C-alpha cells in the first residue's frame, strides 16, 4: 500500500484535563501557545472551559460534549477542568508541536534563557513534575491575563516576541517536517483532482484502511493526561 497519511497531515491525541488546583483556585492545564499551528478541541465528555488570551483580550469559552473550539497561532490557551472533561485534540501540521511549536507562558526570566526554558519545559514523567511545569506556566500566565483585563496587550505582545526568539533557531527543522506532512497531503489532493478531471481514477486502486492505537495511552500532556499516536508521514504507526 502506498502512502496513506492522516487526513491533511494533522496530529491527533486525547486529553483528560488535569484536576490539580492552581494558585488562582482553578483546576486545569498549562497555558501555552502555538506559533505555526491552529489547534482544535473536540469535546467528547464532561464539562469545563478553555481560557484564551489574544491581542483582542481575555475570553473563557465553556466546553461540553459536542462542542468544537479552535484557536489560531498566537492564542494562549488554558484548559480548565469542570468535571470529567475529555477532549480529542486535532492539531494542524502534525509533528510540529512535538518539534517545539508550543511555548509555555513561563515567567519572562525563564523565557529569556533557552537552557532554563528547555529544562522547565521538559516532558515530565511524574505527577509532581507535571504539576511543577503547570504551576510555572500559571505564574507567567496570570500577569498576562491581568494586563489584558486592564486593557493592556503589551505584556502579551512581549510574550509573543519571547516565544518567537525561542523557536526561531528550530525553523530549519520544521520546514522539512511541514513539507513531508501537511504540504504533501494538500499537494496530493491537487494531483488527484487533476487526474480525475482527466478521467484518470487509477489512484482509487490504492485504497485501503489503516488502524492505530495510542503509543502512550496515559502520558503527560500540556493540558492533561494524554494519549498520543506516533504515526509517520506515510500513515504507519511507529
Secondary structure as UniProt FT lines:
FT   HELIX           7..9
FT   STRAND          11..17
FT   TURN            23..24
FT   STRAND          27..28
FT   STRAND          32..34
FT   STRAND          39..54
FT   TURN            55..56
FT   STRAND          57..64
FT   TURN            65..66
FT   STRAND          68..71
FT   TURN            73..74
FT   STRAND          76..91
FT   TURN            94..96
FT   HELIX           97..99
FT   TURN            100..101
FT   STRAND          102..104
FT   HELIX           108..111
FT   HELIX           114..121
FT   HELIX           127..149
FT   TURN            150..151
FT   HELIX           154..167
FT   HELIX           168..170
FT   HELIX           171..178
FT   HELIX           179..183
FT   HELIX           184..197
FT   TURN            198..199
FT   HELIX           202..206
FT   STRAND          216..220
FT   STRAND          224..228
FT   TURN            233..234
//
